[in-house]
Amino acid sequence: MDTVIDRPAPDFTSIKQRQQATWASGDYAAIGTTLQIVGETLAEAADVRAGQLVLDVAAGNGNASLAAARRYAVVTSTDYVQALLDKGRARAQAEHLPMQFQLADAERLPFANASFDAVLSTFGVMFTPDHRRAASEMLRVLRPGGRIALANWTPAGFIGRLFKVIGAHVAPPAGVQSPALWGTEPHIVELFGAHAAQIECQRRHFNFRYHSPTHFVKVFRELYGPTHKAFAALDAAGAQSLERAMTELLDELNVAGPDALVVPSEYLEIVVTKD
């Protein structure tokens, strides 16, 4: 007879608190702004129109929020890290783009049912520890016929592989599904299919452009929360090992030759139309 082992459910509250500390560390906004083109592409995929009510979930420093506001939508930008919202607000003010900013947890959105015409997220909601709850919340606040548009890194792409390199040096929280699952079609269907009139998925690439692998590692070690925290958790030998593994991955994927670094990173662009 097989033995059934009861494993305790993940402590999502504790995990989320650690995640907040991770994303508040470093300076993600300095990296996030380089991804602006993804927000623009996603706004086009979602067919964001003037006057529509648009919610950006786990918005970071506001790439998708700004893209929607440039299309004259009425935008609410949300994140659970206040410092990132403040960076997004500064960008919006600099461009004279009116929008609302609100501290909010993607798994517990403080909005009424069917409040928005479109819900967007670029490389944000994929990091929620409870995938089903986050998907359910986005569906809840979206009106029937509205669109959820997401950009999520794929497991086989550069960032997906980088997560694996980091995970080999610093173990991820036990019992939590990989963020990179959000970059796979079956997982998206599992999360949204029961309430979707249509799901469209397209694989795209974002090019990370830096001076060299050494430059990339330095920037991500200092500024990108997950990498920043991973290095901080390691001793000198472990940090050297992680730096070496990251450099090897960058060397493998660099398409620019020896004089620069250009690394294409695959992501899945998803548009879910709600029933």
C-alpha positions in Angstrom: 0.0 0.0 0.0 1.4 3.4 -1.0 2.1 5.8 1.8 0.4 9.2 1.4 2.5 12.1 2.7 0.5 15.1 3.8 2.5 18.2 3.0 1.5 21.5 4.6 0.1 24.1 2.3 2.5 26.9 1.4 2.4 29.9 3.7 1.4 32.4 1.0 1.4 35.3 3.5 5.0 34.8 4.5 6.1 34.1 1.0 4.4 37.3 -0.2 6.1 39.3 2.5 9.5 38.0 1.4 8.6 38.8 -2.2 7.7 42.4 -1.4 11.0 42.8 0.3 12.7 41.3 -2.7 11.1 43.6 -5.3 11.6 46.6 -3.0 15.4 45.9 -2.9 17.8 47.1 -5.5 16.1 49.4 -8.0 13.8 47.4 -10.4 12.6 50.6 -12.0 16.0 51.3 -13.6 15.7 47.9 -15.3 11.9 48.1 -15.8 12.1 51.2 -18.0 14.2 49.2 -20.6 11.2 47.0 -21.1 8.8 49.8 -22.2 8.4 48.4 -25.7 6.7 45.3 -24.2 4.1 47.5 -22.6 3.4 49.3 -25.9 3.1 46.0 -27.8 0.8 44.6 -25.1 -1.5 47.6 -25.3 -1.8 47.1 -29.0 -2.5 43.4 -28.6 -5.3 44.3 -26.1 -6.7 46.9 -28.5 -6.7 49.5 -25.7 -9.0 52.4 -26.8 -9.6 55.9 -25.7 -12.0 56.2 -22.7 -11.7 52.5 -21.7 -11.2 51.8 -18.0 -7.9 49.9 -17.7 -6.2 48.2 -14.7 -2.5 47.4 -14.7 -1.9 44.6 -12.2 1.6 44.2 -10.5 2.5 47.2 -12.6 6.0 47.8 -11.3 7.1 51.2 -12.5 4.2 51.4 -14.9 5.2 50.3 -18.5 1.8 49.0 -19.4 0.1 51.8 -17.5 1.9 54.4 -19.5 1.2 52.6 -22.7 -2.5 52.5 -22.0 -2.6 56.2 -20.9 -0.9 57.2 -24.1 -3.9 55.7 -25.9 -6.2 58.0 -23.8 -7.5 55.2 -21.6 -8.5 55.8 -18.0 -5.8 54.0 -16.2 -5.4 52.6 -12.6 -1.9 51.4 -11.9 -1.4 49.0 -9.0 1.4 47.2 -7.3 2.1 45.9 -3.7 5.4 47.8 -3.6 4.9 51.5 -2.9 8.3 52.5 -4.1 7.6 51.1 -7.6 4.3 53.0 -7.8 6.1 56.2 -6.8 8.5 55.7 -9.7 5.6 55.1 -12.1 3.9 58.2 -10.8 7.0 60.3 -11.5 7.1 58.9 -15.1 3.5 59.7 -15.6 3.9 63.3 -14.3 6.9 63.8 -16.5 4.9 62.9 -19.6 1.7 64.7 -18.4 -0.3 61.4 -18.5 -3.2 61.4 -16.0 -3.8 58.1 -14.2 -4.5 56.8 -10.7 -2.0 54.9 -8.6 -3.1 52.5 -5.9 -1.3 50.1 -3.6 -2.9 46.7 -4.2 -2.2 43.0 -3.9 -2.8 41.2 -7.2 -4.4 38.3 -5.2 -6.9 40.6 -3.4 -7.7 43.5 -5.8 -9.7 46.3 -4.0 -12.2 46.8 -6.8 -15.8 45.8 -7.5 -16.8 43.1 -9.9 -16.7 44.1 -13.6 -15.0 47.4 -12.9 -12.7 47.4 -15.9 -12.7 47.1 -19.7 -9.2 45.7 -19.8 -6.7 44.3 -17.3 -3.0 44.3 -18.2 0.2 42.9 -16.7 3.8 42.9 -18.0 6.1 40.4 -16.2 4.2 41.2 -13.0 1.3 39.0 -12.1 3.3 35.9 -13.1 5.3 36.3 -9.8 2.2 35.9 -7.5 2.6 32.8 -5.3 -1.1 31.8 -5.7 -1.6 31.6 -9.4 -5.3 30.6 -9.3 -6.3 33.4 -6.9 -4.5 36.0 -9.0 -6.2 34.8 -12.2 -9.6 34.7 -10.5 -9.2 38.2 -9.2 -8.3 39.6 -12.7 -11.4 37.8 -14.1 -13.6 39.1 -11.3 -12.8 42.8 -11.9 -13.1 42.5 -15.7 -16.4 43.2 -17.4 -17.9 40.5 -19.6 -16.4 40.8 -23.1 -13.3 42.6 -21.7 -9.7 41.5 -22.2 -6.9 40.4 -20.0 -3.5 40.9 -21.7 -0.3 39.5 -20.2 3.3 39.4 -21.1 5.0 36.5 -19.2 8.5 35.1 -19.6 8.6 31.5 -20.9 10.5 28.6 -19.2 12.7 28.0 -22.2 13.6 31.6 -22.8 16.5 33.5 -21.4 14.8 34.8 -18.2 13.2 31.4 -17.6 16.6 29.8 -17.8 18.0 32.6 -15.6 15.4 31.7 -12.9 16.7 28.1 -13.1 20.3 29.2 -12.6 19.3 31.3 -9.6 17.2 28.5 -8.2 20.1 26.1 -8.4 22.0 28.4 -6.1 19.2 29.7 -3.8 16.2 27.4 -3.5 12.8 28.9 -4.2 10.0 28.7 -1.6 8.8 25.2 -1.1 5.4 24.2 -2.7 5.1 27.3 -4.8 4.5 26.9 -8.6 7.2 28.4 -10.9 6.4 31.9 -12.2 7.5 30.6 -15.6 4.4 28.4 -15.8 2.6 31.7 -16.7 4.6 31.6 -19.9 3.1 28.3 -21.1 -0.2 27.9 -23.0 -1.6 24.9 -21.0 -1.2 26.8 -17.7 -3.0 29.8 -19.1 -5.8 27.6 -20.4 -6.0 26.0 -16.9 -6.2 29.4 -15.2 -8.6 31.2 -17.5 -10.2 28.7 -19.9 -13.4 28.1 -17.9 -14.3 31.8 -18.2 -12.8 32.7 -21.6 -14.6 33.2 -24.8 -11.2 33.2 -26.6 -7.5 32.8 -25.6 -4.8 34.0 -28.0 -1.2 33.3 -27.4 1.8 34.6 -29.3 5.5 34.0 -28.7 7.6 37.2 -28.8 11.1 38.3 -28.0 12.6 41.1 -26.0 16.3 41.9 -26.6 18.3 42.6 -23.5 21.1 45.0 -24.6 24.1 45.7 -22.4 27.8 46.4 -22.9 28.9 42.8 -22.0 28.0 39.8 -19.8 30.0 41.4 -17.0 27.9 44.6 -17.3 24.7 42.7 -17.3 25.7 40.7 -14.2 26.7 43.9 -12.4 23.4 45.7 -13.2 21.2 42.7 -12.2 23.2 42.0 -9.1 22.8 45.6 -7.9 19.3 46.5 -9.2 17.1 43.4 -10.0 15.4 42.3 -6.8 15.6 38.5 -7.2 19.2 38.5 -8.4 20.1 41.1 -5.8 18.7 39.0 -3.0 20.2 35.8 -4.3 23.7 37.2 -4.3 23.1 38.6 -0.8 22.1 35.2 0.5 25.3 33.5 -0.7 28.8 33.3 0.7 31.7 34.4 -1.4 32.1 31.1 -3.1 28.4 30.8 -3.8 28.3 34.3 -5.3 31.3 33.5 -7.5 29.5 30.3 -8.7 26.3 32.2 -9.5 28.2 34.9 -11.3 30.0 32.3 -13.4 26.8 30.4 -14.2 25.0 33.6 -15.3 28.0 34.6 -17.4 28.1 31.2 -19.1 24.3 31.5 -19.9 24.8 35.0 -21.3 27.8 33.9 -23.4 25.7 31.1 -24.8 22.8 33.3 -25.8 24.6 36.5 -26.9 23.9 37.2 -30.6 26.0 40.4 -30.8 29.5 38.9 -30.9 32.4 40.0 -28.6 31.8 43.8 -28.8 28.4 44.0 -27.1 25.7 42.0 -25.4 22.3 41.3 -27.1 20.3 38.4 -25.6 16.8 37.7 -27.0 14.5 36.6 -24.3 11.3 34.8 -25.3 8.0 35.8 -23.6 4.4 34.7 -24.2 1.9 37.5 -25.1 -1.6 36.4 -24.0 -5.0 38.0 -24.7 -7.9 36.4 -22.9 -11.4 37.6 -23.8 -13.8 37.0 -21.0 -17.2 35.3 -21.6 
